[in-house]
Amino acid sequence: MSKHTHAFQAEVARLLHLVTHSLYSNPDIFLRELISNASDACDKLRFEALADPSLYEDAPNLEIRVTFDKAAKTITITDNGIGMSEAEAIEHLGTIAKSGTRDFLQRLSGDQKQDAQLIGQFGVGFYSGFIVAERITVESRRAGLPPEQGVRWSSDGSGAFDTETITRAARGTSVILHLRDDASEYLNRWKLKSIIGKYSDHISLPILMPQEAWDKDKGEYVLRDEWEQVNAASALWTRPKKDISAEQYIEFYKNLSYDSEAPLAWSHNRVEGSTEYTQLLYIPAKAPFDLWNRDKRGGVKLYVKRVFIMDDAESLMPAYLRWVKGVIDSADLPLNVSRELLQESRDVKAIRDGNTRRVLSMLEDLAAKDRLPEGEAWEALSDDDKARAQEEAGRYTRFWAEFGAVLKEGLGEDMANRERIARLLRFASTRSDTPSVSLADYKARMKDGQKAIYYLTADTLAAAKNSPQLEVFRQKGIEVLLMTDRVDEWAMSFLHEFDGVPLRSVAKGAVDLGELQDEAEKKDCATSFL
Ligand SMILES: Nc1ncnc2c1ncn2[C@@H]1O[C@H](COP(=O)(O)OP(=O)(O)OP(=O)(O)O)[C@@H](O)[C@H]1O
């Protein structure tokens, strides 16, 4: 049972330094992170046990227990999930595997306040325990290994950690936080219970806490041996819509996405028919920093009958919608579905098409409500409706500023929905410096006799506006769309017309302004393009 000391990977050491040294804006999240790990560990066990049911040993009911000890100043979070072998503990708790956390480290600015906020947004998983703990001990035993092959991992969060082999009868993991003196407020049942209620209510496993009773002799509350479930423990998406409040949807989104901002919109549906599934999809308010990484598609989690299957369910969402977050729970897919199978499955294709259509209609809805109704239409609204309309106005503009450029990829990627995507596009133009002009707006104000929608691509708005190619259009009072995203030229090459009107780049040689131009002007114009 010898003890070994290991150095943390340099990146972990940096992260820990930050966690322990920065003023943390919301220390409560340590519990959310550790409960989420415990829940993941149970999901993993359930998944592995599909192939090998003996992994359940004699404890098939998966659960998470949270308790504390005032005298010892500890909080313990225990799960009976997959557990870790000694080698796994060394690897998983000593290095950072997640690319997200690495990106996070790269983005650190050195400004403590800003960086502390960033941690809040990302959540740094296990290491957030060090926000409140001066030492963390983890005791674990992997499902399937004998009790003598348990492990104790321990660290004070500076450069190194120790491991030793222990005997542990129960499968799974206990994370024991030895609290710092200034974190003793967490040695309180009510406090822990309310944090669990706030952040972890949706966790689909029971979270248990010991009950408390008044001890007359001691003159204080003491913990009893009886356990009480403190979360609702029904996966949020399985509950009927009418029983879920907006706050619960938003909190679930924050847990899912690590985004600190509320989403712009969500949509929750049970889809019935030849393929049955539940769909809960969110449109975030802010783009992630890795939006341009087309390979990264961790937004939508796939469950099969409430069993978590995989995280980066690429097959569930096309690349141009990779920023959508949410959950799909299918009743039809086999539980042991593999990545390869996912790609071939007709059910999955149906789910993906359904998701795409759903997101597009959420965006259409946001777009329709982006501007407040005017005149009589506005007057006709009740006060409640006016308030709602005011709240919803401007959301599509926000969406477009964050995600518009990625949505344009859809023109090239998703032929079936090209028309719908085209209606969602917004551009700056010779009439508007902000990207607020839709193709429909443009078409509605085309001049009599104008036969095409004109656009110009350039590196910047200033360059576009100063382009000599616009001169003739200005003279004729014809609006030109100004496009400055890198993706524009590529994307527009897929869009030849909109609602029966052809699209023309003003840069592509002589432009025929048709009846709007007399012959002499046409000649001038043609030479000016040579
Ligand atoms: N309770 C646990 N049971 C089993 N393994 C665990 C447990 N907690 C952590 N681990 C292991 O340690 C790894 C690192 O945990 P950490 O929380 O830092 O990152 P993560 O879980 O991968 O990411 P995140 O928590 O941000 O989703 C996990 O991926 C998992 O393999």
The ligand as an SDF file (V2000), in Angstrom:
LIG
                    3D

 31 33  0  0  0  0  0  0  0  0999 V2000
  -17.0680   10.7640   -9.8570 N   0  0  0  0  0  0  0  0  0  0  0  0
  -16.2800   10.3000  -10.8310 C   0  0  0  0  0  0  0  0  0  0  0  0
  -16.3040    8.9950  -11.1650 N   0  0  0  0  0  0  0  0  0  0  0  0
  -15.5180    8.5160  -12.1650 C   0  0  0  0  0  0  0  0  0  0  0  0
  -14.6690    9.2710  -12.8780 N   0  0  0  0  0  0  0  0  0  0  0  0
  -14.5880   10.5720  -12.5770 C   0  0  0  0  0  0  0  0  0  0  0  0
  -15.3810   11.1670  -11.5390 C   0  0  0  0  0  0  0  0  0  0  0  0
  -15.0610   12.4810  -11.4900 N   0  0  0  0  0  0  0  0  0  0  0  0
  -14.1430   12.6980  -12.4400 C   0  0  0  0  0  0  0  0  0  0  0  0
  -13.8550   11.5640  -13.1010 N   0  0  0  0  0  0  0  0  0  0  0  0
  -12.8980   11.3860  -14.2110 C   0  0  0  0  0  0  0  0  0  0  0  0
  -12.0560   12.4950  -14.2490 O   0  0  0  0  0  0  0  0  0  0  0  0
  -12.1230   13.1370  -15.5220 C   0  0  0  0  0  0  0  0  0  0  0  0
  -11.8850   14.5990  -15.3750 C   0  0  0  0  0  0  0  0  0  0  0  0
  -12.9570   15.2240  -14.7380 O   0  0  0  0  0  0  0  0  0  0  0  0
  -13.2740   16.7350  -15.0270 P   0  0  0  0  0  0  0  0  0  0  0  0
  -14.4890   17.0810  -14.2740 O   0  0  0  0  0  0  0  0  0  0  0  0
  -12.0720   17.5500  -14.7370 O   0  0  0  0  0  0  0  0  0  0  0  0
  -13.5080   16.8020  -16.5680 O   0  0  0  0  0  0  0  0  0  0  0  0
  -14.7280   16.2200  -17.3950 P   0  0  0  0  0  0  0  0  0  0  0  0
  -15.6980   15.5130  -16.5170 O   0  0  0  0  0  0  0  0  0  0  0  0
  -14.1220   15.4380  -18.5100 O   0  0  0  0  0  0  0  0  0  0  0  0
  -15.3510   17.5330  -17.9200 O   0  0  0  0  0  0  0  0  0  0  0  0
  -16.5850   18.3450  -17.3350 P   0  0  0  0  0  0  0  0  0  0  0  0
  -16.7160   18.0410  -15.8710 O   0  0  0  0  0  0  0  0  0  0  0  0
  -16.2490   19.7600  -17.5990 O   0  0  0  0  0  0  0  0  0  0  0  0
  -17.7190   17.8080  -18.1150 O   0  0  0  0  0  0  0  0  0  0  0  0
  -13.5080   12.7630  -16.0550 C   0  0  0  0  0  0  0  0  0  0  0  0
  -13.5640   12.8200  -17.4630 O   0  0  0  0  0  0  0  0  0  0  0  0
  -13.6180   11.3250  -15.5320 C   0  0  0  0  0  0  0  0  0  0  0  0
  -12.9390   10.4270  -16.3840 O   0  0  0  0  0  0  0  0  0  0  0  0
  1  2  1  0
  2  3  1  0
  2  7  2  0
  3  4  2  0
  4  5  1  0
  5  6  2  0
  6  7  1  0
  6 10  1  0
  7  8  1  0
  8  9  2  0
  9 10  1  0
 10 11  1  0
 11 12  1  0
 11 30  1  0
 12 13  1  0
 13 14  1  0
 13 28  1  0
 14 15  1  0
 15 16  1  0
 16 17  2  0
 16 18  1  0
 16 19  1  0
 19 20  1  0
 20 21  2  0
 20 22  1  0
 20 23  1  0
 23 24  1  0
 24 25  2  0
 24 26  1  0
 24 27  1  0
 28 29  1  0
 28 30  1  0
 30 31  1  0
M  END
$$$$
